[in-house]
């Protein structure tokens, strides 16, 4: 019974860590990888992270390879 609780706790912590990573802001490296694409496809969303993320995901097929990798690494 104790091992079930430990496994459940580990799963919850893993999911929480994934959620935090997805919600945290982009690193400077990620920002640089997507700077050009963000300006080209999503300029109206600068300063609005949730809308910018959604816009980049929506335009993923047109993004540069580096930015596409950033979007995919963040669940897009």
C-alpha positions in Angstrom: 0.0 0.0 0.0 2.8 2.4 0.8 4.4 1.9 -2.6 1.2 2.9 -4.3 1.3 6.2 -2.3 4.9 6.8 -3.2 4.2 6.1 -6.9 1.2 8.4 -6.9 3.2 11.2 -5.2 6.0 10.7 -7.8 3.4 11.0 -10.6 1.9 14.2 -9.1 5.3 15.8 -8.7 6.3 14.9 -12.3 3.1 16.4 -13.7 3.5 19.5 -11.5 7.1 20.0 -12.8 5.9 19.7 -16.4 3.2 22.2 -15.8 5.6 24.7 -14.2 8.0 24.3 -17.1 5.2 24.9 -19.6 4.0 28.0 -17.7 7.4 29.5 -17.0 8.7 32.2 -19.3 11.1 31.5 -22.1 14.8 31.5 -21.5 16.9 34.2 -23.2 18.1 31.5 -25.6 14.5 30.6 -26.5 13.7 34.2 -26.9 16.6 34.7 -29.3 15.6 31.5 -31.3 12.1 32.9 -31.8 12.7 36.7 -32.0 12.5 36.9 -35.7 9.5 34.6 -36.1 7.6 36.3 -33.3 8.0 39.6 -35.0 7.1 38.2 -38.4 4.0 36.2 -37.4 2.9 37.4 -34.0 4.0 41.0 -33.6 0.5 42.0 -32.2 1.1 39.7 -29.2 4.5 41.1 -28.0 4.2 41.5 -24.2 1.4 39.0 -23.9 3.0 35.6 -23.3 -0.1 33.4 -23.4 -1.2 34.9 -26.7 2.4 34.8 -28.1 2.7 31.2 -27.3 -0.6 30.4 -28.9 0.3 32.4 -32.0 3.7 30.6 -32.4 2.0 27.2 -32.0 -0.6 28.2 -34.6 2.2 29.1 -37.0 4.6 26.3 -36.1 4.8 24.9 -39.7 6.2 28.3 -40.9 8.6 28.9 -38.0 12.4 28.6 -38.4 13.8 25.3 -37.2 15.2 26.8 -34.0 12.0 28.4 -33.0 10.0 25.3 -34.0 12.1 23.2 -31.6 11.4 25.7 -28.8 7.7 25.6 -29.4 7.7 21.8 -29.5 9.8 21.6 -26.3 7.1 23.6 -24.6 4.3 21.4 -25.6 3.3 23.0 -28.9 
